[in-house]
Amino acid sequence: MAHPIAPAVTPAITPLSVKAIAPWAVLFGILLLTLLYFVGAEQGATSLISGEAVHEWVHDGRHLLGFPCH
C-alpha cells in the first residue's frame, strides 16, 4: 500500500469580520455617492464647480446612465 510522503496541508480560511469591512464599505460608499453627484447633478443651480468642464467630462456617462442634461 502506497503512502504519501507528505500529508496535504489545507490552508485555514479566516472569516472576515464586519469591523474589518466597515471602513472600506464607508469609503467606497462615499466615493460612489461623489461620483453619482458629479455624473447626475453637477450642472446649473446645484453646481459646486463653476464652468462647463465637469459637465463635459461626464456628459457621455450622464446619457449612458439615463440622466437628462439638455
CHARMM-style PDB file with segment names, atoms N, HN, CA, C and O in Angstrom:
ATOM      1  N   MET     1       0.849  -1.164   0.000  1.00  0.00      PROA
ATOM      2  CA  MET     1       0.000   0.000   0.000  1.00  0.00      PROA
ATOM      3  C   MET     1       0.900   1.234   0.000  1.00  0.00      PROA
ATOM      4  O   MET     1       1.831   1.335   0.800  1.00  0.00      PROA
ATOM      5  N   ALA     2       0.619   2.159  -0.893  1.00  0.00      PROA
ATOM      6  HN  ALA     2      -0.137   2.078  -1.542  1.00  0.00      PROA
ATOM      7  CA  ALA     2       1.449   3.363  -1.010  1.00  0.00      PROA
ATOM      8  C   ALA     2       0.926   4.444  -0.086  1.00  0.00      PROA
ATOM      9  O   ALA     2      -0.280   4.667   0.019  1.00  0.00      PROA
ATOM     10  N   HSD     3       1.858   5.116   0.585  1.00  0.00      PROA
ATOM     11  HN  HSD     3       2.838   4.935   0.500  1.00  0.00      PROA
ATOM     12  CA  HSD     3       1.523   6.229   1.466  1.00  0.00      PROA
ATOM     13  C   HSD     3       2.157   7.496   0.920  1.00  0.00      PROA
ATOM     14  O   HSD     3       3.290   7.459   0.441  1.00  0.00      PROA
ATOM     15  N   PRO     4       1.451   8.613   0.983  1.00  0.00      PROA
ATOM     16  CA  PRO     4       2.070   9.861   0.504  1.00  0.00      PROA
ATOM     17  C   PRO     4       3.248  10.245   1.388  1.00  0.00      PROA
ATOM     18  O   PRO     4       3.264   9.966   2.587  1.00  0.00      PROA
ATOM     19  N   ILE     5       4.227  10.886   0.776  1.00  0.00      PROA
ATOM     20  HN  ILE     5       4.215  11.113  -0.198  1.00  0.00      PROA
ATOM     21  CA  ILE     5       5.428  11.293   1.515  1.00  0.00      PROA
ATOM     22  C   ILE     5       5.097  12.387   2.520  1.00  0.00      PROA
ATOM     23  O   ILE     5       5.509  12.317   3.678  1.00  0.00      PROA
ATOM     24  N   ALA     6       4.356  13.391   2.080  1.00  0.00      PROA
ATOM     25  HN  ALA     6       4.021  13.448   1.139  1.00  0.00      PROA
ATOM     26  CA  ALA     6       3.970  14.485   2.975  1.00  0.00      PROA
ATOM     27  C   ALA     6       2.448  14.628   2.920  1.00  0.00      PROA
ATOM     28  O   ALA     6       1.858  14.611   1.839  1.00  0.00      PROA
ATOM     29  N   PRO     7       1.824  14.767   4.073  1.00  0.00      PROA
ATOM     30  CA  PRO     7       0.370  14.932   4.051  1.00  0.00      PROA
ATOM     31  C   PRO     7      -0.011  16.278   3.441  1.00  0.00      PROA
ATOM     32  O   PRO     7       0.720  17.261   3.566  1.00  0.00      PROA
ATOM     33  N   ALA     8      -1.153  16.304   2.787  1.00  0.00      PROA
ATOM     34  HN  ALA     8      -1.746  15.506   2.685  1.00  0.00      PROA
ATOM     35  CA  ALA     8      -1.633  17.550   2.170  1.00  0.00      PROA
ATOM     36  C   ALA     8      -2.043  18.524   3.269  1.00  0.00      PROA
ATOM     37  O   ALA     8      -2.747  18.157   4.210  1.00  0.00      PROA
ATOM     38  N   VAL     9      -1.596  19.764   3.137  1.00  0.00      PROA
ATOM     39  HN  VAL     9      -1.024  20.062   2.373  1.00  0.00      PROA
ATOM     40  CA  VAL     9      -1.917  20.797   4.117  1.00  0.00      PROA
ATOM     41  C   VAL     9      -2.959  21.718   3.500  1.00  0.00      PROA
ATOM     42  O   VAL     9      -2.740  22.297   2.435  1.00  0.00      PROA
ATOM     43  N   THR    10      -4.092  21.848   4.177  1.00  0.00      PROA
ATOM     44  HN  THR    10      -4.270  21.378   5.041  1.00  0.00      PROA
ATOM     45  CA  THR    10      -5.127  22.755   3.696  1.00  0.00      PROA
ATOM     46  C   THR    10      -5.027  24.065   4.474  1.00  0.00      PROA
ATOM     47  O   THR    10      -4.962  24.048   5.704  1.00  0.00      PROA
ATOM     48  N   PRO    11      -5.014  25.192   3.777  1.00  0.00      PROA
ATOM     49  CA  PRO    11      -4.908  26.471   4.482  1.00  0.00      PROA
ATOM     50  C   PRO    11      -6.195  26.770   5.254  1.00  0.00      PROA
ATOM     51  O   PRO    11      -7.301  26.472   4.801  1.00  0.00      PROA
ATOM     52  N   ALA    12      -6.016  27.361   6.416  1.00  0.00      PROA
ATOM     53  HN  ALA    12      -5.118  27.603   6.783  1.00  0.00      PROA
ATOM     54  CA  ALA    12      -7.173  27.737   7.221  1.00  0.00      PROA
ATOM     55  C   ALA    12      -7.795  29.004   6.646  1.00  0.00      PROA
ATOM     56  O   ALA    12      -7.084  29.964   6.350  1.00  0.00      PROA
ATOM     57  N   ILE    13      -9.102  29.014   6.489  1.00  0.00      PROA
ATOM     58  HN  ILE    13      -9.679  28.234   6.729  1.00  0.00      PROA
ATOM     59  CA  ILE    13      -9.805  30.178   5.956  1.00  0.00      PROA
ATOM     60  C   ILE    13     -10.315  30.994   7.137  1.00  0.00      PROA
ATOM     61  O   ILE    13     -11.104  30.515   7.952  1.00  0.00      PROA
ATOM     62  N   THR    14      -9.849  32.232   7.211  1.00  0.00      PROA
ATOM     63  HN  THR    14      -9.208  32.621   6.549  1.00  0.00      PROA
ATOM     64  CA  THR    14     -10.265  33.113   8.288  1.00  0.00      PROA
ATOM     65  C   THR    14     -11.437  33.955   7.809  1.00  0.00      PROA
ATOM     66  O   THR    14     -11.318  34.664   6.809  1.00  0.00      PROA
ATOM     67  N   PRO    15     -12.568  33.890   8.506  1.00  0.00      PROA
ATOM     68  CA  PRO    15     -13.716  34.703   8.081  1.00  0.00      PROA
ATOM     69  C   PRO    15     -13.465  36.185   8.343  1.00  0.00      PROA
ATOM     70  O   PRO    15     -12.809  36.549   9.320  1.00  0.00      PROA
ATOM     71  N   LEU    16     -13.990  37.036   7.464  1.00  0.00      PROA
ATOM     72  HN  LEU    16     -14.523  36.741   6.671  1.00  0.00      PROA
ATOM     73  CA  LEU    16     -13.860  38.471   7.643  1.00  0.00      PROA
ATOM     74  C   LEU    16     -14.912  38.967   8.620  1.00  0.00      PROA
ATOM     75  O   LEU    16     -16.057  38.515   8.611  1.00  0.00      PROA
ATOM     76  N   SER    17     -14.505  39.890   9.450  1.00  0.00      PROA
ATOM     77  HN  SER    17     -13.574  40.257   9.458  1.00  0.00      PROA
ATOM     78  CA  SER    17     -15.462  40.453  10.401  1.00  0.00      PROA
ATOM     79  C   SER    17     -16.048  41.745   9.845  1.00  0.00      PROA
ATOM     80  O   SER    17     -15.491  42.352   8.930  1.00  0.00      PROA
ATOM     81  N   VAL    18     -17.166  42.150  10.403  1.00  0.00      PROA
ATOM     82  HN  VAL    18     -17.619  41.657  11.146  1.00  0.00      PROA
ATOM     83  CA  VAL    18     -17.813  43.390   9.980  1.00  0.00      PROA
ATOM     84  C   VAL    18     -16.916  44.579  10.305  1.00  0.00      PROA
ATOM     85  O   VAL    18     -16.885  45.556   9.556  1.00  0.00      PROA
ATOM     86  N   LYS    19     -16.189  44.504  11.412  1.00  0.00      PROA
ATOM     87  HN  LYS    19     -16.214  43.710  12.020  1.00  0.00      PROA
ATOM     88  CA  LYS    19     -15.278  45.591  11.793  1.00  0.00      PROA
ATOM     89  C   LYS    19     -14.165  45.784  10.770  1.00  0.00      PROA
ATOM     90  O   LYS    19     -13.683  46.902  10.583  1.00  0.00      PROA
ATOM     91  N   ALA    20     -13.755  44.716  10.112  1.00  0.00      PROA
ATOM     92  HN  ALA    20     -14.145  43.808  10.265  1.00  0.00      PROA
ATOM     93  CA  ALA    20     -12.701  44.821   9.104  1.00  0.00      PROA
ATOM     94  C   ALA    20     -13.235  45.377   7.785  1.00  0.00      PROA
ATOM     95  O   ALA    20     -12.505  46.048   7.056  1.00  0.00      PROA
ATOM     96  N   ILE    21     -14.485  45.106   7.479  1.00  0.00      PROA
ATOM     97  HN  ILE    21     -15.078  44.560   8.072  1.00  0.00      PROA
ATOM     98  CA  ILE    21     -15.063  45.523   6.204  1.00  0.00      PROA
ATOM     99  C   ILE    21     -15.680  46.915   6.274  1.00  0.00      PROA
ATOM    100  O   ILE    21     -15.689  47.627   5.270  1.00  0.00      PROA
ATOM    101  N   ALA    22     -16.193  47.321   7.429  1.00  0.00      PROA
ATOM    102  HN  ALA    22     -16.185  46.743   8.245  1.00  0.00      PROA
ATOM    103  CA  ALA    22     -16.948  48.568   7.565  1.00  0.00      PROA
ATOM    104  C   ALA    22     -16.208  49.814   7.072  1.00  0.00      PROA
ATOM    105  O   ALA    22     -16.810  50.597   6.338  1.00  0.00      PROA
ATOM    106  N   PRO    23     -14.940  50.048   7.428  1.00  0.00      PROA
ATOM    107  CA  PRO    23     -14.277  51.262   6.931  1.00  0.00      PROA
ATOM    108  C   PRO    23     -14.173  51.295   5.406  1.00  0.00      PROA
ATOM    109  O   PRO    23     -14.328  52.351   4.792  1.00  0.00      PROA
ATOM    110  N   TRP    24     -13.911  50.146   4.801  1.00  0.00      PROA
ATOM    111  HN  TRP    24     -13.785  49.288   5.300  1.00  0.00      PROA
ATOM    112  CA  TRP    24     -13.816  50.092   3.338  1.00  0.00      PROA
ATOM    113  C   TRP    24     -15.174  50.304   2.701  1.00  0.00      PROA
ATOM    114  O   TRP    24     -15.270  50.955   1.661  1.00  0.00      PROA
ATOM    115  N   ALA    25     -16.221  49.769   3.300  1.00  0.00      PROA
ATOM    116  HN  ALA    25     -16.143  49.240   4.145  1.00  0.00      PROA
ATOM    117  CA  ALA    25     -17.573  49.958   2.772  1.00  0.00      PROA
ATOM    118  C   ALA    25     -17.972  51.428   2.838  1.00  0.00      PROA
ATOM    119  O   ALA    25     -18.585  51.947   1.904  1.00  0.00      PROA
ATOM    120  N   VAL    26     -17.631  52.100   3.932  1.00  0.00      PROA
ATOM    121  HN  VAL    26     -17.134  51.679   4.690  1.00  0.00      PROA
ATOM    122  CA  VAL    26     -17.934  53.531   4.061  1.00  0.00      PROA
ATOM    123  C   VAL    26     -17.156  54.337   3.025  1.00  0.00      PROA
ATOM    124  O   VAL    26     -17.719  55.225   2.384  1.00  0.00      PROA
ATOM    125  N   LEU    27     -15.877  54.039   2.855  1.00  0.00      PROA
ATOM    126  HN  LEU    27     -15.420  53.318   3.376  1.00  0.00      PROA
ATOM    127  CA  LEU    27     -15.054  54.750   1.874  1.00  0.00      PROA
ATOM    128  C   LEU    27     -15.617  54.593   0.462  1.00  0.00      PROA
ATOM    129  O   LEU    27     -15.783  55.583  -0.251  1.00  0.00      PROA
ATOM    130  N   PHE    28     -15.909  53.376   0.062  1.00  0.00      PROA
ATOM    131  HN  PHE    28     -15.774  52.572   0.641  1.00  0.00      PROA
ATOM    132  CA  PHE    28     -16.433  53.150  -1.282  1.00  0.00      PROA
ATOM    133  C   PHE    28     -17.832  53.731  -1.444  1.00  0.00      PROA
ATOM    134  O   PHE    28     -18.194  54.166  -2.537  1.00  0.00      PROA
ATOM    135  N   GLY    29     -18.618  53.743  -0.379  1.00  0.00      PROA
ATOM    136  HN  GLY    29     -18.324  53.389   0.509  1.00  0.00      PROA
ATOM    137  CA  GLY    29     -19.931  54.379  -0.431  1.00  0.00      PROA
ATOM    138  C   GLY    29     -19.829  55.878  -0.672  1.00  0.00      PROA
ATOM    139  O   GLY    29     -20.578  56.437  -1.472  1.00  0.00      PROA
ATOM    140  N   ILE    30     -18.891  56.531   0.028  1.00  0.00      PROA
ATOM    141  HN  ILE    30     -18.282  56.076   0.678  1.00  0.00      PROA
ATOM    142  CA  ILE    30     -18.685  57.967  -0.170  1.00  0.00      PROA
ATOM    143  C   ILE    30     -18.179  58.251  -1.579  1.00  0.00      PROA
ATOM    144  O   ILE    30     -18.629  59.201  -2.219  1.00  0.00      PROA
ATOM    145  N   LEU    31     -17.248  57.438  -2.064  1.00  0.00      PROA
ATOM    146  HN  LEU    31     -16.882  56.667  -1.544  1.00  0.00      PROA
ATOM    147  CA  LEU    31     -16.747  57.620  -3.434  1.00  0.00      PROA
ATOM    148  C   LEU    31     -17.863  57.422  -4.457  1.00  0.00      PROA
ATOM    149  O   LEU    31     -17.946  58.167  -5.434  1.00  0.00      PROA
ATOM    150  N   LEU    32     -18.711  56.434  -4.244  1.00  0.00      PROA
ATOM    151  HN  LEU    32     -18.644  55.829  -3.451  1.00  0.00      PROA
ATOM    152  CA  LEU    32     -19.820  56.179  -5.161  1.00  0.00      PROA
ATOM    153  C   LEU    32     -20.809  57.336  -5.165  1.00  0.00      PROA
ATOM    154  O   LEU    32     -21.272  57.749  -6.228  1.00  0.00      PROA
ATOM    155  N   LEU    33     -21.138  57.863  -3.988  1.00  0.00      PROA
ATOM    156  HN  LEU    33     -20.761  57.528  -3.124  1.00  0.00      PROA
ATOM    157  CA  LEU    33     -22.065  58.994  -3.926  1.00  0.00      PROA
ATOM    158  C   LEU    33     -21.468  60.249  -4.561  1.00  0.00      PROA
ATOM    159  O   LEU    33     -22.183  61.019  -5.202  1.00  0.00      PROA
ATOM    160  N   THR    34     -20.166  60.457  -4.387  1.00  0.00      PROA
ATOM    161  HN  THR    34     -19.586  59.831  -3.866  1.00  0.00      PROA
ATOM    162  CA  THR    34     -19.499  61.600  -5.015  1.00  0.00      PROA
ATOM    163  C   THR    34     -19.545  61.466  -6.534  1.00  0.00      PROA
ATOM    164  O   THR    34     -19.851  62.430  -7.236  1.00  0.00      PROA
ATOM    165  N   LEU    35     -19.245  60.286  -7.033  1.00  0.00      PROA
ATOM    166  HN  LEU    35     -18.996  59.503  -6.462  1.00  0.00      PROA
ATOM    167  CA  LEU    35     -19.307  60.052  -8.475  1.00  0.00      PROA
ATOM    168  C   LEU    35     -20.728  60.227  -8.998  1.00  0.00      PROA
ATOM    169  O   LEU    35     -20.932  60.816 -10.059  1.00  0.00      PROA
ATOM    170  N   LEU    36     -21.705  59.720  -8.261  1.00  0.00      PROA
ATOM    171  HN  LEU    36     -21.539  59.241  -7.399  1.00  0.00      PROA
ATOM    172  CA  LEU    36     -23.094  59.872  -8.667  1.00  0.00      PROA
ATOM    173  C   LEU    36     -23.497  61.341  -8.703  1.00  0.00      PROA
ATOM    174  O   LEU    36     -24.239  61.754  -9.594  1.00  0.00      PROA
ATOM    175  N   TYR    37     -23.019  62.135  -7.747  1.00  0.00      PROA
ATOM    176  HN  TYR    37     -22.416  61.799  -7.023  1.00  0.00      PROA
ATOM    177  CA  TYR    37     -23.313  63.569  -7.756  1.00  0.00      PROA
ATOM    178  C   TYR    37     -22.735  64.225  -9.006  1.00  0.00      PROA
ATOM    179  O   TYR    37     -23.434  64.966  -9.697  1.00  0.00      PROA
ATOM    180  N   PHE    38     -21.467  63.959  -9.298  1.00  0.00      PROA
ATOM    181  HN  PHE    38     -20.899  63.357  -8.737  1.00  0.00      PROA
ATOM    182  CA  PHE    38     -20.845  64.615 -10.445  1.00  0.00      PROA
ATOM    183  C   PHE    38     -21.478  64.190 -11.760  1.00  0.00      PROA
ATOM    184  O   PHE    38     -21.609  65.006 -12.673  1.00  0.00      PROA
ATOM    185  N   VAL    39     -21.867  62.945 -11.872  1.00  0.00      PROA
ATOM    186  HN  VAL    39     -21.760  62.282 -11.130  1.00  0.00      PROA
ATOM    187  CA  VAL    39     -22.496  62.489 -13.112  1.00  0.00      PROA
ATOM    188  C   VAL    39     -23.937  62.977 -13.202  1.00  0.00      PROA
ATOM    189  O   VAL    39     -24.391  63.362 -14.280  1.00  0.00      PROA
ATOM    190  N   GLY    40     -24.663  62.966 -12.087  1.00  0.00      PROA
ATOM    191  HN  GLY    40     -24.295  62.653 -11.211  1.00  0.00      PROA
ATOM    192  CA  GLY    40     -26.078  63.226 -12.142  1.00  0.00      PROA
ATOM    193  C   GLY    40     -26.534  64.633 -11.849  1.00  0.00      PROA
ATOM    194  O   GLY    40     -27.591  65.036 -12.334  1.00  0.00      PROA
ATOM    195  N   ALA    41     -25.775  65.411 -11.064  1.00  0.00      PROA
ATOM    196  HN  ALA    41     -24.917  65.084 -10.670  1.00  0.00      PROA
ATOM    197  CA  ALA    41     -26.316  66.691 -10.614  1.00  0.00      PROA
ATOM    198  C   ALA    41     -25.369  67.870 -10.787  1.00  0.00      PROA
ATOM    199  O   ALA    41     -25.773  68.998 -10.504  1.00  0.00      PROA
ATOM    200  N   GLU    42     -24.166  67.679 -11.223  1.00  0.00      PROA
ATOM    201  HN  GLU    42     -23.838  66.763 -11.453  1.00  0.00      PROA
ATOM    202  CA  GLU    42     -23.205  68.773 -11.320  1.00  0.00      PROA
ATOM    203  C   GLU    42     -23.469  69.604 -12.572  1.00  0.00      PROA
ATOM    204  O   GLU    42     -22.803  69.454 -13.595  1.00  0.00      PROA
ATOM    205  N   GLN    43     -24.442  70.465 -12.460  1.00  0.00      PROA
ATOM    206  HN  GLN    43     -24.984  70.587 -11.628  1.00  0.00      PROA
ATOM    207  CA  GLN    43     -24.731  71.425 -13.526  1.00  0.00      PROA
ATOM    208  C   GLN    43     -25.748  72.425 -12.995  1.00  0.00      PROA
ATOM    209  O   GLN    43     -26.508  72.112 -12.079  1.00  0.00      PROA
ATOM    210  N   GLY    44     -25.765  73.576 -13.543  1.00  0.00      PROA
ATOM    211  HN  GLY    44     -25.148  73.830 -14.287  1.00  0.00      PROA
ATOM    212  CA  GLY    44     -26.784  74.568 -13.203  1.00  0.00      PROA
ATOM    213  C   GLY    44     -26.728  75.069 -11.777  1.00  0.00      PROA
ATOM    214  O   GLY    44     -25.657  75.406 -11.273  1.00  0.00      PROA
ATOM    215  N   ALA    45     -27.888  75.118 -11.120  1.00  0.00      PROA
ATOM    216  HN  ALA    45     -28.758  74.844 -11.530  1.00  0.00      PROA
ATOM    217  CA  ALA    45     -28.012  75.720  -9.798  1.00  0.00      PROA
ATOM    218  C   ALA    45     -27.300  74.918  -8.718  1.00  0.00      PROA
ATOM    219  O   ALA    45     -26.885  75.493  -7.712  1.00  0.00      PROA
ATOM    220  N   THR    46     -27.146  73.613  -8.893  1.00  0.00      PROA
ATOM    221  HN  THR    46     -27.483  73.146  -9.711  1.00  0.00      PROA
ATOM    222  CA  THR    46     -26.503  72.794  -7.862  1.00  0.00      PROA
ATOM    223  C   THR    46     -25.009  72.637  -8.072  1.00  0.00      PROA
ATOM    224  O   THR    46     -24.372  71.851  -7.372  1.00  0.00      PROA
ATOM    225  N   SER    47     -24.448  73.350  -8.998  1.00  0.00      PROA
ATOM    226  HN  SER    47     -24.966  73.989  -9.567  1.00  0.00      PROA
ATOM    227  CA  SER    47     -23.050  73.180  -9.354  1.00  0.00      PROA
ATOM    228  C   SER    47     -22.114  73.666  -8.245  1.00  0.00      PROA
ATOM    229  O   SER    47     -22.278  74.773  -7.732  1.00  0.00      PROA
ATOM    230  N   LEU    48     -21.145  72.846  -7.884  1.00  0.00      PROA
ATOM    231  HN  LEU    48     -21.013  71.947  -8.301  1.00  0.00      PROA
ATOM    232  CA  LEU    48     -20.119  73.219  -6.916  1.00  0.00      PROA
ATOM    233  C   LEU    48     -18.904  73.822  -7.608  1.00  0.00      PROA
ATOM    234  O   LEU    48     -18.175  74.617  -7.014  1.00  0.00      PROA
ATOM    235  N   ILE    49     -18.691  73.447  -8.852  1.00  0.00      PROA
ATOM    236  HN  ILE    49     -19.283  72.801  -9.334  1.00  0.00      PROA
ATOM    237  CA  ILE    49     -17.534  73.913  -9.622  1.00  0.00      PROA
ATOM    238  C   ILE    49     -18.069  74.734 -10.785  1.00  0.00      PROA
ATOM    239  O   ILE    49     -18.896  74.260 -11.564  1.00  0.00      PROA
ATOM    240  N   SER    50     -17.587  75.980 -10.897  1.00  0.00      PROA
ATOM    241  HN  SER    50     -16.916  76.365 -10.265  1.00  0.00      PROA
ATOM    242  CA  SER    50     -18.092  76.845 -11.971  1.00  0.00      PROA
ATOM    243  C   SER    50     -17.547  76.405 -13.323  1.00  0.00      PROA
ATOM    244  O   SER    50     -16.502  75.760 -13.414  1.00  0.00      PROA
ATOM    245  N   GLY    51     -18.272  76.766 -14.358  1.00  0.00      PROA
ATOM    246  HN  GLY    51     -19.121  77.290 -14.284  1.00  0.00      PROA
ATOM    247  CA  GLY    51     -17.853  76.428 -15.714  1.00  0.00      PROA
ATOM    248  C   GLY    51     -18.488  75.138 -16.196  1.00  0.00      PROA
ATOM    249  O   GLY    51     -19.291  74.519 -15.498  1.00  0.00      PROA
ATOM    250  N   GLU    52     -18.114  74.748 -17.397  1.00  0.00      PROA
ATOM    251  HN  GLU    52     -17.462  75.251 -17.964  1.00  0.00      PROA
ATOM    252  CA  GLU    52     -18.684  73.562 -18.042  1.00  0.00      PROA
ATOM    253  C   GLU    52     -17.727  72.378 -18.068  1.00  0.00      PROA
ATOM    254  O   GLU    52     -18.044  71.361 -18.685  1.00  0.00      PROA
ATOM    255  N   ALA    53     -16.577  72.472 -17.427  1.00  0.00      PROA
ATOM    256  HN  ALA    53     -16.320  73.298 -16.926  1.00  0.00      PROA
ATOM    257  CA  ALA    53     -15.567  71.409 -17.527  1.00  0.00      PROA
ATOM    258  C   ALA    53     -16.080  70.074 -16.993  1.00  0.00      PROA
ATOM    259  O   ALA    53     -15.942  69.051 -17.664  1.00  0.00      PROA
ATOM    260  N   VAL    54     -16.663  70.069 -15.810  1.00  0.00      PROA
ATOM    261  HN  VAL    54     -16.775  70.900 -15.266  1.00  0.00      PROA
ATOM    262  CA  VAL    54     -17.154  68.813 -15.228  1.00  0.00      PROA
ATOM    263  C   VAL    54     -18.289  68.254 -16.074  1.00  0.00      PROA
ATOM    264  O   VAL    54     -18.358  67.045 -16.297  1.00  0.00      PROA
ATOM    265  N   HSD    55     -19.172  69.114 -16.544  1.00  0.00      PROA
ATOM    266  HN  HSD    55     -19.116  70.096 -16.363  1.00  0.00      PROA
ATOM    267  CA  HSD    55     -20.282  68.662 -17.381  1.00  0.00      PROA
ATOM    268  C   HSD    55     -19.768  67.976 -18.641  1.00  0.00      PROA
ATOM    269  O   HSD    55     -20.285  66.932 -19.037  1.00  0.00      PROA
ATOM    270  N   GLU    56     -18.773  68.547 -19.258  1.00  0.00      PROA
ATOM    271  HN  GLU    56     -18.353  69.396 -18.936  1.00  0.00      PROA
ATOM    272  CA  GLU    56     -18.233  67.960 -20.492  1.00  0.00      PROA
ATOM    273  C   GLU    56     -17.517  66.639 -20.215  1.00  0.00      PROA
ATOM    274  O   GLU    56     -17.573  65.733 -21.046  1.00  0.00      PROA
ATOM    275  N   TRP    57     -16.851  66.508 -19.076  1.00  0.00      PROA
ATOM    276  HN  TRP    57     -16.806  67.244 -18.401  1.00  0.00      PROA
ATOM    277  CA  TRP    57     -16.133  65.272 -18.758  1.00  0.00      PROA
ATOM    278  C   TRP    57     -17.092  64.119 -18.500  1.00  0.00      PROA
ATOM    279  O   TRP    57     -16.778  62.977 -18.839  1.00  0.00      PROA
ATOM    280  N   VAL    58     -18.250  64.387 -17.910  1.00  0.00      PROA
ATOM    281  HN  VAL    58     -18.505  65.314 -17.635  1.00  0.00      PROA
ATOM    282  CA  VAL    58     -19.170  63.307 -17.552  1.00  0.00      PROA
ATOM    283  C   VAL    58     -20.381  63.243 -18.477  1.00  0.00      PROA
ATOM    284  O   VAL    58     -21.337  62.523 -18.189  1.00  0.00      PROA
ATOM    285  N   HSD    59     -20.355  63.976 -19.569  1.00  0.00      PROA
ATOM    286  HN  HSD    59     -19.578  64.561 -19.803  1.00  0.00      PROA
ATOM    287  CA  HSD    59     -21.501  64.087 -20.466  1.00  0.00      PROA
ATOM    288  C   HSD    59     -21.966  62.731 -20.993  1.00  0.00      PROA
ATOM    289  O   HSD    59     -23.153  62.417 -20.910  1.00  0.00      PROA
ATOM    290  N   ASP    60     -21.067  61.936 -21.525  1.00  0.00      PROA
ATOM    291  HN  ASP    60     -20.102  62.191 -21.593  1.00  0.00      PROA
ATOM    292  CA  ASP    60     -21.462  60.642 -22.098  1.00  0.00      PROA
ATOM    293  C   ASP    60     -21.933  59.679 -21.018  1.00  0.00      PROA
ATOM    294  O   ASP    60     -22.884  58.927 -21.231  1.00  0.00      PROA
ATOM    295  N   GLY    61     -21.279  59.695 -19.866  1.00  0.00      PROA
ATOM    296  HN  GLY    61     -20.507  60.305 -19.694  1.00  0.00      PROA
ATOM    297  CA  GLY    61     -21.712  58.848 -18.757  1.00  0.00      PROA
ATOM    298  C   GLY    61     -23.087  59.221 -18.277  1.00  0.00      PROA
ATOM    299  O   GLY    61     -23.867  58.363 -17.863  1.00  0.00      PROA
ATOM    300  N   ARG    62     -23.388  60.506 -18.333  1.00  0.00      PROA
ATOM    301  HN  ARG    62     -22.755  61.203 -18.670  1.00  0.00      PROA
ATOM    302  CA  ARG    62     -24.703  61.007 -17.939  1.00  0.00      PROA
ATOM    303  C   ARG    62     -25.790  60.421 -18.843  1.00  0.00      PROA
ATOM    304  O   ARG    62     -26.830  59.975 -18.360  1.00  0.00      PROA
ATOM    305  N   HSD    63     -25.547  60.424 -20.141  1.00  0.00      PROA
ATOM    306  HN  HSD    63     -24.701  60.787 -20.534  1.00  0.00      PROA
ATOM    307  CA  HSD    63     -26.524  59.854 -21.075  1.00  0.00      PROA
ATOM    308  C   HSD    63     -26.597  58.331 -20.907  1.00  0.00      PROA
ATOM    309  O   HSD    63     -27.682  57.754 -20.976  1.00  0.00      PROA
ATOM    310  N   LEU    64     -25.458  57.684 -20.689  1.00  0.00      PROA
ATOM    311  HN  LEU    64     -24.577  58.153 -20.633  1.00  0.00      PROA
ATOM    312  CA  LEU    64     -25.440  56.249 -20.534  1.00  0.00      PROA
ATOM    313  C   LEU    64     -26.261  55.800 -19.331  1.00  0.00      PROA
ATOM    314  O   LEU    64     -26.918  54.760 -19.384  1.00  0.00      PROA
ATOM    315  N   LEU    65     -26.231  56.579 -18.239  1.00  0.00      PROA
ATOM    316  HN  LEU    65     -25.697  57.424 -18.196  1.00  0.00      PROA
ATOM    317  CA  LEU    65     -26.977  56.236 -17.040  1.00  0.00      PROA
ATOM    318  C   LEU    65     -28.411  56.769 -17.046  1.00  0.00      PROA
ATOM    319  O   LEU    65     -29.171  56.509 -16.113  1.00  0.00      PROA
ATOM    320  N   GLY    66     -28.783  57.506 -18.082  1.00  0.00      PROA
ATOM    321  HN  GLY    66     -28.167  57.717 -18.840  1.00  0.00      PROA
ATOM    322  CA  GLY    66     -30.161  57.961 -18.210  1.00  0.00      PROA
ATOM    323  C   GLY    66     -30.462  59.287 -17.570  1.00  0.00      PROA
ATOM    324  O   GLY    66     -31.634  59.621 -17.390  1.00  0.00      PROA
ATOM    325  N   PHE    67     -29.445  60.067 -17.213  1.00  0.00      PROA
ATOM    326  HN  PHE    67     -28.493  59.796 -17.359  1.00  0.00      PROA
ATOM    327  CA  PHE    67     -29.683  61.394 -16.646  1.00  0.00      PROA
ATOM    328  C   PHE    67     -29.897  62.397 -17.770  1.00  0.00      PROA
ATOM    329  O   PHE    67     -29.111  62.422 -18.717  1.00  0.00      PROA
ATOM    330  N   PRO    68     -30.924  63.216 -17.697  1.00  0.00      PROA
ATOM    331  CA  PRO    68     -31.101  64.244 -18.734  1.00  0.00      PROA
ATOM    332  C   PRO    68     -30.113  65.379 -18.509  1.00  0.00      PROA
ATOM    333  O   PRO    68     -29.784  65.709 -17.370  1.00  0.00      PROA
ATOM    334  N   CYS    69     -29.645  65.969 -19.589  1.00  0.00      PROA
ATOM    335  HN  CYS    69     -29.912  65.701 -20.515  1.00  0.00      PROA
ATOM    336  CA  CYS    69     -28.737  67.113 -19.424  1.00  0.00      PROA
ATOM    337  C   CYS    69     -28.937  68.187 -20.477  1.00  0.00      PROA
ATOM    338  O   CYS    69     -28.206  69.178 -20.475  1.00  0.00      PROA
ATOM    339  N   HSD    70     -29.894  68.029 -21.375  1.00  0.00      PROA
ATOM    340  HN  HSD    70     -30.487  67.224 -21.376  1.00  0.00      PROA
ATOM    341  CA  HSD    70     -30.142  69.066 -22.387  1.00  0.00      PROA
ATOM    342  C   HSD    70     -31.553  69.564 -22.259  1.00  0.00      PROA
ATOM    343  OT1 HSD    70     -31.969  70.441 -23.016  1.00  0.00      PROA
TER     344      HSD     70
END
